Amino acid sequence: MTGARDLDVVVVCEINVDIVVTGLAGPPVFGAERVIDDVMLTAGGSGVLTATGLADLGLRVGVCGLVGDDPFGRFMLEHCDRHGIDRRGVVVGSAERTGASILLSTNVDRAILTHTGSMARFGYDQINFDVVRRARHLHLSSYFLQAALRPSVPDLLAHARSLGLGASADTGHDPEERWDVDDLLPGLDVFLPNEVEALAITGAHTPVDALARLGRRVPLVAVKRGAAGAIAARGAEQVRAPGFEVRTVDTTGAGDAFDAGFLHALLGGADLETSLRRGNACGALTAAQVGGTGALSLAAVEAMLRGCSL
């Protein structure tokens, strides 16, 4: 263990690869073959993508998770090394298989097929709290996919708070469509759902109503709305920020990039509107390329902010 608080953020996350398929005009058809534009093997896992964005924006970031001792696991460890992410909290299990997601991507939306693999077996007893206590903020990703960890999330958040960390979370989609976050929300300082998730969790009919309902349960909530931008509430304060016009290539990781931009600004002391704008800029930059990493830098974000009238 190195000196205390030498990390800005620790991300407790699922770790898997993404296999991104681009060039689809519509859903694939069984019994037929179609030619596509490209297939790419990239870093995956919502939390890893957010961690990468935070590191690329200049924060000191660590991750805690589980991978297998296999080619996909080694690919992800090498990805962390390339981006300067502290991976001492990553457990390598000799009997594990690293998960993978196949993303069928269009310029409008995507479908995801996920083999959870090791991400579903990463549990509380595998979290390296020597790494956690070095950070000032904890971010939790893919709450619904982390099946082994989910029952212990209240303990994780309580322990993090006892160590002096703030906490944020992005649930991602619930494959079971149950959307139960009653054990998650009470321990959070910041909640970062997208519009679909916010509506499903609250049962609201509009994103504004969903924001209001979530804002009564979490001190700060930001709802991501894709090209429509984002809205946020902190107590009585409510803010909205429009999106950026870009040529969308692949929406993979755009929400995770928003999380990185938003948290980077917020932890740096920015106000809520500025944090939303920076989150939107990061999401737009990522949607304009294939894959969920590699688009973010402080220079790119500043250029995006200067080049658009908000």
N, C-alpha and C positions, 0 to 999 in steps of 0.2 A: 504493500500500500504506500502511495506517495502522499504528499502533503494534503491537508484537509482543504476541501472546496477548490480543488484544481480542475474540476469539471463544471461547466455551466448547466448541462442537461444530461441526465441519464434516461435512456429510452428502454423500457421493459417491453419486449416485443416478440412477435412471431418472426422467424427468419426463414425465408424461402426464396427460390429463384422465380423469375417471371419469364415465360416464353411468350413473346408478343407476336401475334399474327396480324399483319396489316394488309390493307388492300381489299378488304371484303366490302362488297356492295350491299350485302344483306346477310341474313342468317345462313349458315351452311346447310346443305341439303343432303340427307342420308341417301345413299345409293348413287351419288353423283360425285364427280371430281371437278374442282375449280382451281384455276391458277390464281395465286395471290401475289402481292407485291414483295413481301419479305417476311422472314421469321428471324427474330432476335432473341438471344439468351441474355437477360439483363438481371440486375439485382432486383429482388422483390421483397415483399413484406411491407405493409404500410409503415410500421415503425422504423424499419431500416431506411426507407425512402425519406421519411421525415428527419431521421438522424443525419442522413447524407446531406440533405438540404441545409440543416443547421450548421453542419461542419463546413460546407462550401461557403456559407455566409460568414464564417469566421468564428463561430462558437466552439468551445471545447466540449466534445460530446463522447459519451460512453454508451454501450449497449449491453443489455443482459438478455440472453436467450439460449436456445438449444439447437444445435445442428448435428447431423450425422457425420461420421468419418467417411465421407463419400465425395464424388466430384462436385456435386451441387454445394455441399457444405464448404469445401475448400474454395470454391468460386466466391462464396459469400464472405469468407474470412479475408480473402485477397481483396475483395471490394472494400471492406472496412479499412484495410491497410492503405489502399490507394487514396482514400479520402481522409486519412488521419483520424479515424474513429477508434477510440480505445475499446478493444474487444476482449479485455480481460474478464468481462462478465459473461462471455459466451462459453457455454459448456459444449464440448464435443463428445457425443456419445457413440461408442464403438458399435452399439447394436441399433442405433437410430438410422432412419432414412430422412434426409432433408426434404422438406415439402416443396411443392412446385405448383405454380398457377399458370394455366394457359389462358391468355387474354386474347379474345377475338375482337379486334379493335376496328372501329370505323371512325370517321371524323365527327360523328355525332355522339356515339356512346360505345360501350363495350360490354361483352359478356365474359364472365370469368368462370373457369373450371379449376377447382383447387383440390389437390391432394394434400391434406394437412400434414401428414408425416410427423416430424418431431415437434412442430409448433403446438400440436394438440396435447403433447405430453410434457411440456415445460411447466414445472410446478413451482410453488412457493419455496420449497426446500432447495431448489436449484438456483435461486437468486443470490448473487454475490453482493451482500450488503456492505462489504468493504468498498465496492465500487459505488453503490448507491449513496453512501454517506459522504462521498467526495463531491457530490453535485449539490447545486442549489435548487434544482427543479427536476421533477420526475414526470415523464410523459409515458402514458400507457396506450398501446394501440391494439386494434383488432380484438376487442373484448370478447366478442362472440366466438371467435375462432380459437382462442386460447382456453380450451375446455378444461385442462388440468389446473390452470392458474385461476380461472374465474371464481371458484368458491372461496378462494383466499384473497381476493382483491380487497375487501375491506381491511384485512390484516395488513396487506401490503401498503395501502394508502395511510393507515393509522401509523405504521412504523415509519414511513417516509416523513409524515408530519412530525413525529416525535424526534426525528433527526434534523428537523428544521427545513425540509424541502416543501415547496409548493407542488401542486399536482395538476396535470391536465390529462385529458383522454379524448381519443377519437375511436368510437366503437367499430366503425366499418359496418358492413351489411350483416344482418343476421340471417344465415342460411335457413334457420328453422322458422323465421318470421314470427318470433315470439316478442322480441324487442323489450325484454325485461331488464331494466337498468336500475332497479330499486336498490341493489347492493352497491352500485357504482357511484351514483351521483352524490350521495352525502359526503364522500371523501374528497371531492374535487374542488379546486379553485377555478378551473377553466374547462369548459366543455365545447368540443369542436365538431358537431355533426354536420353532415350535408343536409340539404333540404328534404330529400327522400327519407333519410334516417330520422330527422327531427319530426316530420309529420307522422311517421310510423310509431315512434316512441310515445308521442303525446296524444295521437288520435285527432289532432287539430286539422282544420281544413285549409289553413293558409300558413305560410311561413312566419308571418308576423305573430299570429296567434300561438304557433308552436314556440317561437322565441319567448313570448310572454310567459307561457307555462313553464318552460325550462328555466327561465330567469328567476322563478320563484323557488327553484330547487338548487341552483348553482350560482355562486357569486358573479361569474362572468361567462356568458354564452355567446359564441359566434356561429351563425348558420351560413354554410357555404352554398351559393346558388349558381355555381358555374358561370356561364357568360353573363348572367344577371348580377353578378357581384356577390356581396355578402352583407348580412345585417348582424348587429351585435347589441347586447344589453349588459350593463353592469349596474345593478340597482335600478335607480330611476333613469339612468342615462341610456338612451337608445340611439344608435348610429347606423347609417347605411352607407355603403360605398359601391359605386358601379363597377362593372367588370371592364376588361380591356379588350379591344378588338384585335384579334390575332387570327391567322389562318390555322385553324385547329387541325392537327395531324393525328394526335393520339392522346386521349384523355387519361391514360394510365398515369397515376401518381400525381395528378393535378391537385387533388384535395390534400394529399400528404405534403406537397410543396407549399400549399396555402398554410398548413399548420406550421411549417418551418418558418415562413416569412412572418406570420403573425406572432409566433412565440419569440422569434429573434427580436422583433420590434418591441414587444411587450416587456420582455426581460431586460431590454435596454432602456426602459423607462418611457417609451413612447406612449402617447395618448391612444384612445381606442380607435379613433378615425384613422390615424396614421398606421396603426397596426393592421387594420382591415385593408387599407390600400396596399400595404406591402405584401400582405397575404395574397391579395388578388393578383398583384404583379407576378409573384412567384408561381401561382397557379397557371396564369396565362403563358408565361415563359415555358413551363413544362408541357402544356398542351400543344405548343407549337413545334414539338419534336417527338420522336418515337422513344418510348421508354420513360421511366419515372425519375431518372437521375441525369445529371450532367448539364442541366440548363441554367443552374443558379450560380450567381456570383453577385457580390455587392455592386460591381460595375454594371452588370446586366439589369439588375433591379432598378438602379438609379436611372439608367437610360430609359427603361420602360416608364418610370414615373415622370421623367422630363418630357418624354415624347407624346404623352397623352394628356388631354385636357379633362380634368375630373370635375 
